[in-house]
Amino acid sequence: MYRIFDGVLDCDFSLPGIPKTEHNEVDILIRLGSGRANIVDFDWFHSWRESDGEVVLSCARKKDEHHSIQYLMRFPEQADFLIEERRKDKGNCIEVTCYPCAECREDTLRHLLLDQLLPRLWTHLGHLVLHASAVKLPNGHVIAFVGESGWGKSTLAAALQLRGAQLLSDDSVSLKAHEWGVELVPSYTGLRLLEDSIESLDLAGQDWTSVSHYSDKQRLDLTQSHETYRLDTLYVMTKPAPTKIVSMELDASAAMIASLIKYSFLLDINDSQCATRQLREIGSVVAGLANVRRLDYPRDYKQLPALCNALMEDRQQ
């Protein structure tokens, strides 16, 4: 059994770097299938594409005779994941059968499961999951950075870790608003960086491994015990553009809520009930945080020390 976000994952293949747990109330069950997935009667309804138009993920669904919905997530030429939701005494459980292609490596399957599929499944079980990195600063404040892939979230989190911060997550976090503030639950602790970031941060001597056969990123496992945290500040990164200054403007506008919706994970984009719940939860998170800021900064490794200092000073004020 493994701990992922605030849930229990039962997987019949090894997941190095993911903390184990003694709990046996399973939220997500992962099994390896044999042969190919049966795609009869599935209707394909959405594809996620790269900027050049290449399809990286497609999603299909069908209803069975009991009106239960099954999903099929396809990563072209890599793996199919058949997803079924089962009722249990306390909430629901999701069962996933993996059908990797013959050429799919173990590291690639692990990456697709941990970094692509599980955040969407956790959302489908009723949680808000954002594409974000998070750290706990030396003064105890917890901050998170939301933004698209390639915008520097992981590099910034790693740079702060080198300055005494505790890395919580480098890719996804679950947030929930309470009367006392906003709770942050990391997916798992680890780093995924490109070679230039590893060299720039002088991290080349660590035990890096490949993320997948199709990515140039390297993975560093940093397994730690599962905890939840109170989020102090949420920074929403702006699109990289030439700039010479660091800007951290407060922003709790409707446009900010729209940005957070864009950076949230979703399994079924046509699920209006889930989308409505997600919008409500994001509004509650923004309302529950005193500090929601837009972060604009120079995308320059030489400027990272100044940016880290600015972030740490910002949370000391």
Contacts in CASP RR format, 6 or more apart in sequence:
PFRMAT RR
TARGET T0000
AUTHOR 0000-0000-0000
METHOD contacts of the structure
MODEL  1
MYRIFDGVLDCDFSLPGIPKTEHNEVDILIRLGSGRANIVDFDWFHSWRE
SDGEVVLSCARKKDEHHSIQYLMRFPEQADFLIEERRKDKGNCIEVTCYP
CAECREDTLRHLLLDQLLPRLWTHLGHLVLHASAVKLPNGHVIAFVGESG
WGKSTLAAALQLRGAQLLSDDSVSLKAHEWGVELVPSYTGLRLLEDSIES
LDLAGQDWTSVSHYSDKQRLDLTQSHETYRLDTLYVMTKPAPTKIVSMEL
DASAAMIASLIKYSFLLDINDSQCATRQLREIGSVVAGLANVRRLDYPRD
YKQLPALCNALMEDRQQ
1 8 0 8 1.000
1 9 0 8 1.000
1 10 0 8 1.000
1 20 0 8 1.000
1 21 0 8 1.000
1 22 0 8 1.000
1 23 0 8 1.000
1 24 0 8 1.000
1 26 0 8 1.000
2 8 0 8 1.000
2 9 0 8 1.000
2 10 0 8 1.000
2 11 0 8 1.000
2 15 0 8 1.000
2 18 0 8 1.000
2 19 0 8 1.000
2 20 0 8 1.000
2 21 0 8 1.000
3 9 0 8 1.000
3 18 0 8 1.000
3 19 0 8 1.000
3 20 0 8 1.000
3 21 0 8 1.000
3 23 0 8 1.000
3 226 0 8 1.000
4 18 0 8 1.000
4 28 0 8 1.000
4 114 0 8 1.000
4 118 0 8 1.000
4 122 0 8 1.000
4 187 0 8 1.000
4 188 0 8 1.000
5 118 0 8 1.000
5 122 0 8 1.000
5 127 0 8 1.000
5 129 0 8 1.000
5 174 0 8 1.000
5 185 0 8 1.000
5 186 0 8 1.000
5 187 0 8 1.000
6 127 0 8 1.000
6 174 0 8 1.000
6 185 0 8 1.000
6 226 0 8 1.000
6 228 0 8 1.000
7 23 0 8 1.000
7 27 0 8 1.000
7 28 0 8 1.000
7 122 0 8 1.000
8 21 0 8 1.000
8 23 0 8 1.000
8 24 0 8 1.000
8 25 0 8 1.000
8 26 0 8 1.000
8 27 0 8 1.000
8 28 0 8 1.000
9 15 0 8 1.000
9 18 0 8 1.000
9 26 0 8 1.000
9 27 0 8 1.000
9 28 0 8 1.000
9 29 0 8 1.000
9 30 0 8 1.000
9 118 0 8 1.000
10 26 0 8 1.000
10 28 0 8 1.000
10 29 0 8 1.000
10 30 0 8 1.000
11 30 0 8 1.000
11 113 0 8 1.000
12 30 0 8 1.000
12 31 0 8 1.000
12 32 0 8 1.000
13 30 0 8 1.000
13 32 0 8 1.000
13 106 0 8 1.000
13 109 0 8 1.000
15 110 0 8 1.000
15 113 0 8 1.000
15 114 0 8 1.000
16 110 0 8 1.000
16 221 0 8 1.000
17 188 0 8 1.000
17 190 0 8 1.000
17 221 0 8 1.000
17 222 0 8 1.000
17 223 0 8 1.000
18 114 0 8 1.000
18 188 0 8 1.000
18 223 0 8 1.000
19 188 0 8 1.000
19 223 0 8 1.000
19 224 0 8 1.000
19 225 0 8 1.000
19 226 0 8 1.000
21 226 0 8 1.000
25 90 0 8 1.000
26 93 0 8 1.000
27 93 0 8 1.000
27 94 0 8 1.000
27 125 0 8 1.000
28 93 0 8 1.000
28 94 0 8 1.000
28 95 0 8 1.000
28 96 0 8 1.000
28 118 0 8 1.000
28 121 0 8 1.000
28 122 0 8 1.000
28 125 0 8 1.000
29 93 0 8 1.000
29 94 0 8 1.000
29 95 0 8 1.000
29 96 0 8 1.000
30 96 0 8 1.000
30 98 0 8 1.000
30 113 0 8 1.000
31 95 0 8 1.000
31 96 0 8 1.000
31 97 0 8 1.000
31 98 0 8 1.000
32 97 0 8 1.000
32 98 0 8 1.000
32 100 0 8 1.000
33 97 0 8 1.000
33 98 0 8 1.000
33 99 0 8 1.000
35 99 0 8 1.000
36 80 0 8 1.000
36 99 0 8 1.000
37 72 0 8 1.000
37 80 0 8 1.000
37 82 0 8 1.000
37 97 0 8 1.000
37 99 0 8 1.000
38 82 0 8 1.000
39 60 0 8 1.000
39 72 0 8 1.000
39 80 0 8 1.000
41 62 0 8 1.000
42 60 0 8 1.000
42 61 0 8 1.000
42 62 0 8 1.000
42 70 0 8 1.000
42 72 0 8 1.000
43 60 0 8 1.000
43 61 0 8 1.000
43 62 0 8 1.000
44 58 0 8 1.000
44 59 0 8 1.000
44 60 0 8 1.000
45 59 0 8 1.000
45 60 0 8 1.000
45 61 0 8 1.000
45 269 0 8 1.000
45 270 0 8 1.000
46 58 0 8 1.000
46 59 0 8 1.000
46 269 0 8 1.000
46 270 0 8 1.000
47 55 0 8 1.000
47 57 0 8 1.000
47 58 0 8 1.000
47 59 0 8 1.000
48 55 0 8 1.000
48 56 0 8 1.000
48 57 0 8 1.000
48 58 0 8 1.000
49 55 0 8 1.000
49 56 0 8 1.000
50 56 0 8 1.000
55 76 0 8 1.000
56 75 0 8 1.000
56 76 0 8 1.000
57 73 0 8 1.000
57 74 0 8 1.000
57 75 0 8 1.000
57 116 0 8 1.000
58 73 0 8 1.000
58 74 0 8 1.000
58 76 0 8 1.000
59 71 0 8 1.000
59 72 0 8 1.000
59 73 0 8 1.000
59 74 0 8 1.000
59 267 0 8 1.000
59 268 0 8 1.000
60 71 0 8 1.000
60 72 0 8 1.000
60 74 0 8 1.000
61 69 0 8 1.000
61 70 0 8 1.000
61 71 0 8 1.000
61 72 0 8 1.000
61 268 0 8 1.000
62 69 0 8 1.000
62 70 0 8 1.000
63 69 0 8 1.000
63 70 0 8 1.000
64 70 0 8 1.000
68 84 0 8 1.000
68 85 0 8 1.000
69 85 0 8 1.000
70 82 0 8 1.000
70 83 0 8 1.000
70 84 0 8 1.000
71 82 0 8 1.000
71 83 0 8 1.000
71 267 0 8 1.000
71 268 0 8 1.000
72 80 0 8 1.000
72 81 0 8 1.000
72 82 0 8 1.000
72 83 0 8 1.000
73 80 0 8 1.000
73 81 0 8 1.000
73 83 0 8 1.000
73 117 0 8 1.000
73 120 0 8 1.000
74 80 0 8 1.000
74 81 0 8 1.000
75 112 0 8 1.000
75 116 0 8 1.000
77 101 0 8 1.000
77 103 0 8 1.000
78 100 0 8 1.000
78 101 0 8 1.000
78 104 0 8 1.000
78 108 0 8 1.000
78 109 0 8 1.000
78 112 0 8 1.000
78 214 0 8 1.000
79 98 0 8 1.000
79 99 0 8 1.000
79 100 0 8 1.000
79 101 0 8 1.000
79 104 0 8 1.000
79 108 0 8 1.000
79 109 0 8 1.000
79 112 0 8 1.000
80 98 0 8 1.000
80 99 0 8 1.000
81 96 0 8 1.000
81 97 0 8 1.000
81 98 0 8 1.000
81 99 0 8 1.000
81 112 0 8 1.000
81 113 0 8 1.000
81 117 0 8 1.000
82 96 0 8 1.000
82 97 0 8 1.000
82 99 0 8 1.000
83 94 0 8 1.000
83 95 0 8 1.000
83 96 0 8 1.000
83 121 0 8 1.000
83 267 0 8 1.000
84 94 0 8 1.000
84 95 0 8 1.000
84 96 0 8 1.000
85 92 0 8 1.000
85 93 0 8 1.000
85 94 0 8 1.000
85 95 0 8 1.000
85 124 0 8 1.000
86 92 0 8 1.000
86 93 0 8 1.000
86 94 0 8 1.000
86 95 0 8 1.000
87 93 0 8 1.000
92 125 0 8 1.000
94 121 0 8 1.000
94 124 0 8 1.000
94 125 0 8 1.000
96 117 0 8 1.000
96 121 0 8 1.000
98 109 0 8 1.000
98 113 0 8 1.000
100 108 0 8 1.000
100 109 0 8 1.000
105 212 0 8 1.000
105 213 0 8 1.000
107 209 0 8 1.000
107 210 0 8 1.000
107 211 0 8 1.000
107 212 0 8 1.000
107 213 0 8 1.000
107 219 0 8 1.000
108 212 0 8 1.000
108 213 0 8 1.000
108 214 0 8 1.000
111 211 0 8 1.000
111 212 0 8 1.000
111 215 0 8 1.000
111 219 0 8 1.000
112 212 0 8 1.000
114 187 0 8 1.000
114 188 0 8 1.000
115 171 0 8 1.000
115 172 0 8 1.000
115 192 0 8 1.000
118 187 0 8 1.000
119 129 0 8 1.000
119 131 0 8 1.000
119 171 0 8 1.000
119 172 0 8 1.000
119 187 0 8 1.000
119 265 0 8 1.000
120 129 0 8 1.000
120 265 0 8 1.000
120 266 0 8 1.000
120 267 0 8 1.000
121 267 0 8 1.000
122 129 0 8 1.000
122 174 0 8 1.000
122 187 0 8 1.000
122 265 0 8 1.000
123 129 0 8 1.000
123 264 0 8 1.000
123 265 0 8 1.000
123 266 0 8 1.000
123 267 0 8 1.000
123 274 0 8 1.000
123 278 0 8 1.000
124 267 0 8 1.000
124 268 0 8 1.000
124 274 0 8 1.000
126 274 0 8 1.000
126 277 0 8 1.000
127 174 0 8 1.000
127 176 0 8 1.000
128 174 0 8 1.000
128 175 0 8 1.000
128 176 0 8 1.000
128 264 0 8 1.000
128 278 0 8 1.000
128 281 0 8 1.000
128 282 0 8 1.000
128 285 0 8 1.000
129 172 0 8 1.000
129 173 0 8 1.000
129 174 0 8 1.000
129 187 0 8 1.000
129 264 0 8 1.000
129 265 0 8 1.000
130 144 0 8 1.000
130 146 0 8 1.000
130 172 0 8 1.000
130 173 0 8 1.000
130 174 0 8 1.000
130 175 0 8 1.000
130 260 0 8 1.000
130 263 0 8 1.000
130 264 0 8 1.000
130 265 0 8 1.000
131 146 0 8 1.000
131 147 0 8 1.000
131 148 0 8 1.000
131 149 0 8 1.000
131 171 0 8 1.000
131 172 0 8 1.000
131 263 0 8 1.000
131 264 0 8 1.000
131 265 0 8 1.000
132 144 0 8 1.000
132 145 0 8 1.000
132 146 0 8 1.000
132 147 0 8 1.000
132 153 0 8 1.000
132 169 0 8 1.000
132 171 0 8 1.000
132 172 0 8 1.000
132 173 0 8 1.000
132 234 0 8 1.000
132 263 0 8 1.000
133 144 0 8 1.000
133 145 0 8 1.000
133 153 0 8 1.000
133 154 0 8 1.000
133 156 0 8 1.000
133 157 0 8 1.000
133 169 0 8 1.000
133 170 0 8 1.000
133 171 0 8 1.000
134 142 0 8 1.000
134 143 0 8 1.000
134 144 0 8 1.000
134 145 0 8 1.000
134 157 0 8 1.000
134 168 0 8 1.000
134 169 0 8 1.000
134 173 0 8 1.000
134 184 0 8 1.000
134 186 0 8 1.000
134 229 0 8 1.000
134 231 0 8 1.000
135 142 0 8 1.000
135 143 0 8 1.000
135 157 0 8 1.000
135 160 0 8 1.000
135 161 0 8 1.000
135 165 0 8 1.000
135 166 0 8 1.000
135 167 0 8 1.000
135 168 0 8 1.000
136 142 0 8 1.000
136 165 0 8 1.000
136 166 0 8 1.000
136 168 0 8 1.000
136 229 0 8 1.000
137 143 0 8 1.000
137 160 0 8 1.000
137 164 0 8 1.000
137 165 0 8 1.000
137 311 0 8 1.000
137 312 0 8 1.000
137 315 0 8 1.000
138 163 0 8 1.000
138 164 0 8 1.000
138 165 0 8 1.000
138 312 0 8 1.000
139 312 0 8 1.000
139 315 0 8 1.000
139 316 0 8 1.000
141 232 0 8 1.000
141 233 0 8 1.000
141 315 0 8 1.000
142 168 0 8 1.000
142 184 0 8 1.000
142 229 0 8 1.000
142 230 0 8 1.000
142 231 0 8 1.000
142 232 0 8 1.000
143 231 0 8 1.000
143 232 0 8 1.000
143 233 0 8 1.000
143 234 0 8 1.000
143 235 0 8 1.000
143 311 0 8 1.000
143 315 0 8 1.000
144 173 0 8 1.000
144 184 0 8 1.000
144 231 0 8 1.000
144 233 0 8 1.000
144 234 0 8 1.000
144 235 0 8 1.000
145 152 0 8 1.000
145 153 0 8 1.000
145 156 0 8 1.000
145 157 0 8 1.000
145 235 0 8 1.000
145 237 0 8 1.000
145 295 0 8 1.000
146 153 0 8 1.000
146 234 0 8 1.000
146 235 0 8 1.000
146 236 0 8 1.000
146 237 0 8 1.000
146 259 0 8 1.000
146 260 0 8 1.000
146 263 0 8 1.000
147 153 0 8 1.000
147 236 0 8 1.000
147 237 0 8 1.000
147 263 0 8 1.000
148 237 0 8 1.000
148 239 0 8 1.000
148 263 0 8 1.000
151 237 0 8 1.000
151 239 0 8 1.000
151 240 0 8 1.000
152 237 0 8 1.000
152 299 0 8 1.000
153 170 0 8 1.000
153 171 0 8 1.000
153 237 0 8 1.000
154 170 0 8 1.000
154 171 0 8 1.000
154 191 0 8 1.000
154 192 0 8 1.000
154 193 0 8 1.000
154 197 0 8 1.000
155 193 0 8 1.000
155 197 0 8 1.000
155 200 0 8 1.000
155 201 0 8 1.000
155 304 0 8 1.000
156 304 0 8 1.000
156 307 0 8 1.000
156 308 0 8 1.000
157 165 0 8 1.000
157 167 0 8 1.000
157 170 0 8 1.000
157 191 0 8 1.000
158 167 0 8 1.000
158 170 0 8 1.000
158 191 0 8 1.000
158 193 0 8 1.000
158 197 0 8 1.000
158 201 0 8 1.000
158 203 0 8 1.000
159 201 0 8 1.000
159 304 0 8 1.000
159 305 0 8 1.000
159 307 0 8 1.000
159 308 0 8 1.000
160 167 0 8 1.000
160 308 0 8 1.000
160 311 0 8 1.000
160 312 0 8 1.000
161 167 0 8 1.000
162 201 0 8 1.000
163 308 0 8 1.000
163 312 0 8 1.000
167 189 0 8 1.000
167 190 0 8 1.000
167 191 0 8 1.000
167 222 0 8 1.000
168 184 0 8 1.000
168 186 0 8 1.000
168 189 0 8 1.000
168 229 0 8 1.000
169 186 0 8 1.000
169 187 0 8 1.000
169 188 0 8 1.000
169 189 0 8 1.000
169 190 0 8 1.000
170 190 0 8 1.000
170 191 0 8 1.000
170 192 0 8 1.000
171 187 0 8 1.000
171 192 0 8 1.000
172 187 0 8 1.000
172 265 0 8 1.000
173 184 0 8 1.000
173 185 0 8 1.000
173 186 0 8 1.000
173 187 0 8 1.000
174 184 0 8 1.000
174 185 0 8 1.000
174 187 0 8 1.000
175 182 0 8 1.000
175 183 0 8 1.000
175 184 0 8 1.000
175 185 0 8 1.000
175 231 0 8 1.000
175 281 0 8 1.000
175 285 0 8 1.000
176 182 0 8 1.000
176 183 0 8 1.000
176 185 0 8 1.000
176 281 0 8 1.000
176 285 0 8 1.000
177 183 0 8 1.000
177 281 0 8 1.000
177 283 0 8 1.000
177 284 0 8 1.000
177 285 0 8 1.000
177 287 0 8 1.000
177 288 0 8 1.000
180 230 0 8 1.000
181 230 0 8 1.000
181 231 0 8 1.000
181 288 0 8 1.000
181 289 0 8 1.000
182 230 0 8 1.000
182 231 0 8 1.000
182 234 0 8 1.000
182 285 0 8 1.000
182 288 0 8 1.000
182 289 0 8 1.000
183 228 0 8 1.000
183 229 0 8 1.000
183 230 0 8 1.000
183 231 0 8 1.000
184 228 0 8 1.000
184 229 0 8 1.000
184 230 0 8 1.000
184 231 0 8 1.000
185 228 0 8 1.000
185 229 0 8 1.000
186 229 0 8 1.000
188 223 0 8 1.000
189 222 0 8 1.000
189 223 0 8 1.000
189 224 0 8 1.000
190 219 0 8 1.000
190 220 0 8 1.000
190 221 0 8 1.000
190 222 0 8 1.000
191 219 0 8 1.000
191 220 0 8 1.000
191 222 0 8 1.000
192 211 0 8 1.000
192 217 0 8 1.000
192 218 0 8 1.000
192 219 0 8 1.000
192 220 0 8 1.000
193 201 0 8 1.000
193 203 0 8 1.000
193 217 0 8 1.000
193 218 0 8 1.000
193 220 0 8 1.000
194 216 0 8 1.000
194 217 0 8 1.000
194 218 0 8 1.000
195 216 0 8 1.000
195 218 0 8 1.000
196 301 0 8 1.000
197 301 0 8 1.000
198 204 0 8 1.000
198 206 0 8 1.000
198 208 0 8 1.000
198 218 0 8 1.000
200 301 0 8 1.000
200 304 0 8 1.000
201 304 0 8 1.000
203 220 0 8 1.000
206 220 0 8 1.000
207 220 0 8 1.000
207 221 0 8 1.000
208 218 0 8 1.000
208 219 0 8 1.000
208 220 0 8 1.000
209 218 0 8 1.000
209 219 0 8 1.000
209 220 0 8 1.000
209 221 0 8 1.000
210 218 0 8 1.000
210 219 0 8 1.000
211 217 0 8 1.000
211 218 0 8 1.000
211 219 0 8 1.000
231 289 0 8 1.000
232 291 0 8 1.000
232 315 0 8 1.000
233 289 0 8 1.000
233 291 0 8 1.000
233 292 0 8 1.000
233 293 0 8 1.000
233 314 0 8 1.000
233 315 0 8 1.000
234 285 0 8 1.000
234 289 0 8 1.000
234 291 0 8 1.000
234 292 0 8 1.000
234 293 0 8 1.000
235 248 0 8 1.000
235 293 0 8 1.000
235 294 0 8 1.000
235 295 0 8 1.000
235 311 0 8 1.000
236 251 0 8 1.000
236 256 0 8 1.000
236 259 0 8 1.000
236 260 0 8 1.000
236 263 0 8 1.000
236 292 0 8 1.000
236 293 0 8 1.000
236 294 0 8 1.000
236 295 0 8 1.000
237 295 0 8 1.000
237 296 0 8 1.000
238 294 0 8 1.000
238 295 0 8 1.000
238 296 0 8 1.000
240 299 0 8 1.000
241 296 0 8 1.000
243 296 0 8 1.000
243 297 0 8 1.000
243 298 0 8 1.000
244 298 0 8 1.000
245 296 0 8 1.000
245 297 0 8 1.000
245 298 0 8 1.000
246 295 0 8 1.000
246 296 0 8 1.000
246 297 0 8 1.000
246 298 0 8 1.000
246 306 0 8 1.000
246 307 0 8 1.000
246 310 0 8 1.000
247 294 0 8 1.000
247 295 0 8 1.000
247 296 0 8 1.000
247 297 0 8 1.000
248 293 0 8 1.000
248 294 0 8 1.000
248 295 0 8 1.000
248 296 0 8 1.000
248 310 0 8 1.000
248 311 0 8 1.000
248 314 0 8 1.000
249 293 0 8 1.000
249 294 0 8 1.000
250 291 0 8 1.000
250 292 0 8 1.000
250 293 0 8 1.000
251 292 0 8 1.000
251 293 0 8 1.000
251 294 0 8 1.000
252 286 0 8 1.000
252 287 0 8 1.000
252 289 0 8 1.000
252 292 0 8 1.000
256 286 0 8 1.000
256 292 0 8 1.000
256 294 0 8 1.000
257 279 0 8 1.000
257 282 0 8 1.000
257 283 0 8 1.000
257 286 0 8 1.000
260 282 0 8 1.000
260 285 0 8 1.000
260 286 0 8 1.000
261 278 0 8 1.000
261 279 0 8 1.000
261 282 0 8 1.000
264 278 0 8 1.000
264 282 0 8 1.000
266 274 0 8 1.000
266 275 0 8 1.000
266 278 0 8 1.000
267 274 0 8 1.000
268 274 0 8 1.000
269 275 0 8 1.000
286 292 0 8 1.000
297 303 0 8 1.000
297 307 0 8 1.000
297 310 0 8 1.000
298 307 0 8 1.000
END
